[in-house]
Amino acid sequence: MPIDRRTLILGAAAIATAKTAESAAPHTGDVQMDPPAERVLGIGGLFFRSRDPKKLAHWYQLNLGIDQQVWQQAAGPTAFTPFAMDTGYFGSKEQAWMLNFRVRSLDAMVAQLQRSNIEVKVDPEKYPYGRFARLHDPEGNPIELWEPAGPA
């Protein structure tokens, strides 16, 4: 069963706003487990194979502003959501992952990418949790841009 954006983003927002690990009731089935004493702080890196790593790293730096070695990113929610093997959400069935980047202004980022002749498809719907657009890097990897909704 596919997971829709609303489920994905609302789940990430719920996790991001949890005050402590103890306030979240972990799903452990019938086994009672204590919450972990230590928790990861966030994603420390994203590593993936590429046909031409230098060229692809340059594309990400030039078009999305991601430094090649260490990228200092803005604080905010990060979704960590496994999908079913048969999901169509990433596009190709062979694609095992998809990047979702938070952006300050979806319109400004889309305009910047389009000036570089990069095809971007903006989702016309405005969701309660933000707006989205899709593109692919030069190797065909799917990228989703997310402009989170501002405070109500």
JODA-V425188 format. One record per residue. SS is DSSP state (H for helix, E for strand, L for the rest). D_CENTER is the distance of its C-alpha to the mean C-alpha in Angstrom with 1 decimal. Layout:
ss;d_center
SS;D_CENTER
SS;D_CENTER
//
This chain:
ss;d_center
L;19.6
L;16.4
L;13.9
L;13.4
H;10.8
H;13.3
H;13.5
H;9.8
H;9.4
H;13.0
H;12.7
H;10.1
H;12.5
H;15.4
H;14.5
H;13.9
H;17.2
L;19.2
L;22.1
L;22.8
H;22.2
H;25.6
H;24.8
L;22.4
L;24.3
L;22.8
L;23.3
L;25.7
L;27.9
L;31.6
L;31.2
L;31.3
L;29.3
L;29.0
L;25.6
L;24.9
L;26.6
L;23.9
L;20.2
L;17.5
L;16.4
L;12.8
L;11.2
L;14.0
L;13.0
L;11.3
L;14.3
L;14.9
L;18.0
L;19.0
L;22.3
L;22.8
H;20.7
H;22.4
H;22.0
H;18.3
H;17.7
H;20.0
H;18.1
H;14.8
H;17.1
H;19.2
H;16.7
H;13.7
L;15.6
L;14.1
L;17.2
L;18.1
L;19.1
L;17.7
L;15.1
L;15.7
L;12.7
L;13.2
L;13.2
L;11.2
L;9.5
L;6.7
L;6.3
L;8.2
L;9.5
L;11.9
L;13.0
L;16.6
L;17.8
L;19.0
L;16.0
L;16.0
L;12.4
L;11.4
L;14.7
L;17.1
L;18.3
L;18.5
L;14.8
L;13.6
L;9.9
L;7.2
E;4.8
E;2.4
E;4.9
E;7.1
L;10.5
L;14.0
L;15.5
H;14.1
H;17.7
H;18.4
H;15.4
H;16.3
H;19.9
H;19.4
H;17.8
H;20.5
H;23.2
L;22.2
L;22.7
L;19.1
L;18.7
L;16.1
E;16.2
E;15.7
L;15.5
L;18.8
L;18.2
L;17.5
E;16.0
L;17.1
L;13.7
E;13.0
E;12.8
E;10.7
E;11.6
E;11.3
E;12.8
E;13.5
L;14.4
L;18.2
L;17.9
L;16.3
L;12.8
E;10.5
E;8.0
E;6.7
E;7.6
E;7.7
E;11.0
E;11.5
L;15.1
L;17.7
L;20.1
L;22.6
//
